[in-house]
Protein backbone atom coordinates (compact mmCIF):
# COMPACT_ATOMS: atom_id res chain seq x y z
CA UNK A 1 0.00 0.00 0.00
CA UNK A 2 1.28 3.42 -0.96
CA UNK A 3 -0.07 6.33 1.12
CA UNK A 4 0.18 9.78 -0.44
CA UNK A 5 1.16 12.55 1.98
CA UNK A 6 -0.42 15.04 -0.40
CA UNK A 7 -3.68 13.98 -2.07
CA UNK A 8 -3.26 13.32 -5.79
CA UNK A 9 -5.87 14.92 -8.07
CA UNK A 10 -7.49 12.49 -10.50
CA UNK A 11 -10.15 12.54 -13.22
CA UNK A 12 -12.80 10.94 -10.95
CA UNK A 13 -14.04 14.10 -9.15
CA UNK A 14 -11.96 13.03 -6.16
CA UNK A 15 -8.37 12.86 -4.95
CA UNK A 16 -6.35 9.70 -4.42
CA UNK A 17 -4.93 9.34 -0.89
CA UNK A 18 -3.57 5.78 -1.20
CA UNK A 19 -3.29 2.96 -3.70
CA UNK A 20 -2.35 -0.69 -3.99
CA UNK A 21 -2.14 -3.20 -6.83
CA UNK A 22 -5.94 -3.48 -7.16
CA UNK A 23 -7.44 -0.20 -5.95
CA UNK A 24 -7.17 3.55 -5.74
CA UNK A 25 -8.38 4.77 -2.34
CA UNK A 26 -10.08 8.06 -3.16
CA UNK A 27 -11.42 10.88 -1.01
CA UNK A 28 -14.66 12.04 -2.60
CA UNK A 29 -16.32 15.30 -1.39
CA UNK A 30 -20.08 14.90 -0.84
CA UNK A 31 -21.87 18.26 -1.35
CA UNK A 32 -19.94 19.92 1.46
CA UNK A 33 -21.75 17.80 4.05
CA UNK A 34 -19.19 15.05 4.48
CA UNK A 35 -16.54 13.11 2.60
CA UNK A 36 -16.47 9.55 1.37
CA UNK A 37 -13.63 7.07 1.14
CA UNK A 38 -14.16 4.98 -1.99
CA UNK A 39 -12.27 2.00 -3.34
CA UNK A 40 -11.93 2.51 -7.09
CA UNK A 41 -10.76 -0.58 -8.99
CA UNK A 42 -7.76 0.03 -11.21
CA UNK A 43 -9.33 -2.09 -13.95
CA UNK A 44 -12.42 0.16 -14.19
CA UNK A 45 -12.06 3.67 -12.78
CA UNK A 46 -15.59 4.63 -13.85
CA UNK A 47 -17.05 2.88 -10.77
CA UNK A 48 -16.17 2.30 -7.15
CA UNK A 49 -16.70 -0.97 -5.32
CA UNK A 50 -17.07 0.14 -1.69
CA UNK A 51 -17.45 3.39 0.19
CA UNK A 52 -17.65 4.80 3.70
CA UNK A 53 -18.80 8.27 4.77
CA UNK A 54 -16.89 10.43 7.27
CA UNK A 55 -17.56 13.80 8.89
CA UNK A 56 -14.34 15.28 7.52
CA UNK A 57 -11.22 14.70 5.48
CA UNK A 58 -8.92 14.48 8.52
CA UNK A 59 -10.92 11.64 10.10
CA UNK A 60 -11.00 9.83 6.76
CA UNK A 61 -7.26 10.21 6.14
CA UNK A 62 -6.38 9.05 9.66
CA UNK A 63 -8.64 6.01 9.30
CA UNK A 64 -6.98 5.19 5.99
CA UNK A 65 -3.52 5.35 7.60
CA UNK A 66 -4.32 2.68 10.22
CA UNK A 67 -6.52 0.43 8.07
CA UNK A 68 -5.17 -2.84 6.67
CA UNK A 69 -7.50 -3.65 3.73
CA UNK A 70 -5.93 -7.10 3.37
CA UNK A 71 -7.02 -8.12 6.89
CA UNK A 72 -9.79 -5.72 7.96
CA UNK A 73 -13.09 -5.61 6.11
CA UNK A 74 -13.72 -1.92 6.68
CA UNK A 75 -11.81 1.10 8.03
CA UNK A 76 -12.39 2.66 11.45
CA UNK A 77 -14.61 5.58 12.39
CA UNK A 78 -17.00 5.89 9.44
CA UNK A 79 -20.54 7.09 10.04
CA UNK A 80 -22.37 5.43 7.16
CA UNK A 81 -21.83 2.73 4.58
CA UNK A 82 -23.59 3.78 1.35
CA UNK A 83 -23.21 0.25 -0.02
CA UNK A 84 -25.62 -1.18 2.57
CA UNK A 85 -26.32 -4.46 0.80
CA UNK A 86 -22.74 -4.94 -0.35
CA UNK A 87 -20.41 -5.45 2.61
CA UNK A 88 -16.72 -5.77 1.87
CA UNK A 89 -14.78 -8.83 3.01
CA UNK A 90 -11.00 -8.55 3.26
CA UNK A 91 -8.96 -11.28 1.55
CA UNK A 92 -7.52 -12.37 4.93
CA UNK A 93 -10.43 -11.38 7.22
CA UNK A 94 -10.01 -14.59 9.22
CA UNK A 95 -6.82 -13.13 10.77
CA UNK A 96 -8.86 -10.53 12.72
CA UNK A 97 -12.30 -12.07 13.43
CA UNK A 98 -13.16 -9.75 16.34
CA UNK A 99 -12.63 -6.62 14.24
CA UNK A 100 -14.47 -8.12 11.25
CA UNK A 101 -17.72 -8.85 13.03
CA UNK A 102 -20.97 -7.80 11.34
CA UNK A 103 -21.69 -4.05 11.54
CA UNK A 104 -24.83 -2.00 10.98
CA UNK A 105 -24.83 0.55 8.15
CA UNK A 106 -23.58 3.17 10.65
CA UNK A 107 -20.49 1.13 11.53
CA UNK A 108 -21.52 -0.22 14.91
CA UNK A 109 -21.42 -3.83 16.01
CA UNK A 110 -24.97 -5.08 16.80
CA UNK A 111 -23.46 -7.62 19.21
CA UNK A 112 -22.29 -4.69 21.38
CA UNK A 113 -25.75 -3.12 21.66
CA UNK A 114 -28.16 -1.00 19.64
CA UNK A 115 -27.00 1.53 17.08
CA UNK A 116 -26.59 4.99 18.61
CA UNK A 117 -27.69 6.67 15.36
CA UNK A 118 -31.11 5.05 14.94
CA UNK A 119 -32.84 1.98 16.34
CA UNK A 120 -34.11 1.00 12.89
CA UNK A 121 -30.77 0.05 11.33
CA UNK A 122 -30.38 -2.73 13.91
CA UNK A 123 -33.34 -4.49 12.30
CA UNK A 124 -31.55 -4.48 8.94
CA UNK A 125 -28.31 -5.66 10.56
CA UNK A 126 -30.07 -8.54 12.28
CA UNK A 127 -31.73 -9.53 8.99
CA UNK A 128 -28.36 -9.54 7.22
CA UNK A 129 -26.84 -11.55 10.07
CA UNK A 130 -29.58 -14.19 9.74
CA UNK A 131 -29.16 -14.21 5.94
CA UNK A 132 -25.41 -14.82 6.32
CA UNK A 133 -25.98 -17.66 8.78
CA UNK A 134 -28.59 -19.33 6.59
CA UNK A 135 -26.23 -19.38 3.60
CA UNK A 136 -23.21 -20.65 5.58
CA UNK A 137 -22.11 -24.15 4.68
NORZI-V602853 format. One line per field, one symbol per residue. ss: DSSP state (a for helix, b for strand, c for the rest). A space follows every 10 residues. Layout:
BEGIN
ss = ???
END
This chain:
BEGIN
ss = cbbbbbbbbc ccccbbbbbc ccbbbbbbbb cccbbbbbbb bccccccccb bbbbccaaaa aaaaaacccc cccccccccb cccccccccc ccaaaacccc ccccccccca aaccccccca aaaaaaaaaa aaaaacc
END
